[in-house]
Amino acid sequence: MDGVDIVAASFEPLQLHATLTVPFEPELRDELMALTLPDDNEIDRMGKADVALAQMIGHGINTLIEKHQLDRSQIKAIGSHGQTIRHRPEHGFTLQIGDPNIITEITQIPVVSDFRRRDMAAGGQGAPLVPAFHQALFQHSSIHRVILNLGGIANVSMLPANNSDGVFGFDTGPANILMDAWCHRHTGHPYDENGDWAAYGHPIRSLLDRLHAHEYFSKEPPKSTGREDFNIDWLDDQLIDWRNDLTYDELEDTPENIQATLLKLTVRAIQKAIYRSEMETGEVYVCGGGAYNSYLLEQLRWRLRKHNWSVQPTDVLGLSPTWVEATAFAWLAMRFVDGLSGNLPAVTGASDFRILGTITAV
């Protein structure tokens, strides 16, 4: 929900030719956030946001092309994921907005979009989709690796050494989604830079246990989640119940301690996911905005020390954490154009491999 990340990429070998982030205007960001939960007049409001977001994406792509003097005729396709405003895999339903017709009209380049629903039609969760890209780019012949994406939601791609059939992944739970919302409410800042505010606090064990009792954490993969499950309203409800419990210590109930608890909730779920895999030790590479939360990475290293897992950002592998996800959807667009599958059934739960997406031609 920070903005639109745009990359111009080619593959085999991977090369990023240009990058650009276009921040959301506050009004659009607030509307996209509101649309993730049921409310009044949703269809009309969604329609307006669908158009506004598509125009933002289209003009952003043109800006990148013009700024870097790219040859438009050499661009085979745009892979546009759009913004997820509802994800209900239990109903076989997911919705991303950002009208590809408008993007094509503005850029005069074909757009591949709607990546998730074909996987869902085949019985999958429609998420996460990035493990297939992580496997193609990062799997090692002799070292176990985990690619950890820390966006609003955290997801892991488990890449066993020299075992293409053993790759799997899933959403572990919230990453930045709760921490950002709590930080913004109490400090006015959109996120906790470097995790400094959380580092100032102390996790509250009783609250951590209550939050971790959410049914999602006990589900077996394949599984995926989103703002429908984890949002500031859910957190507020949990805090009310926790505060009604007379056994808690009122001295613990400070905003920074709750922030520290939210960070530990994220780290605990990631640790549990890695330790439950059959990989005894290896390397964790972190991407997404959370890769810049140095305190979170410090805590993750501490929690994974038992089995000597290393934790580093993906830029040590040659791709900045900022651009991994955008590059993944460029890769998925390339797979569509080449008539190749983009999902991993072992990750999403789909019945088989599928070519993902639909195309809007010029």
Protein Blocks (a to p, Z undefined) as FASTA:
>chain_A
ZZccdddddehiaddfbdcdddddfklmmmmmmmmpgcehklmmmmmmmmmmmmmmmmmm
mmmmmmnopafklpmbacdebjafbdcfknopacdehifklmmmmnopacdehkllmmmm
nopaoiafklmmmmmmmocfkbccddddddfbccdddddehilklgccddfbjfklmmmm
mmmmmnopabdehhlmmmmmccdfklmmmmmmpmklmpccdddddfklncfklmmmmmmm
mmmpmkbcfklmcfklmmmmmmmmmmmmmmmmmmmpmbfbdcdddedjklmmmklmmmmm
mmmmmnopacddfklnopafklmmmmmmmmmmmmmmnopafbdfklnopabdcdeddddd
ZZ
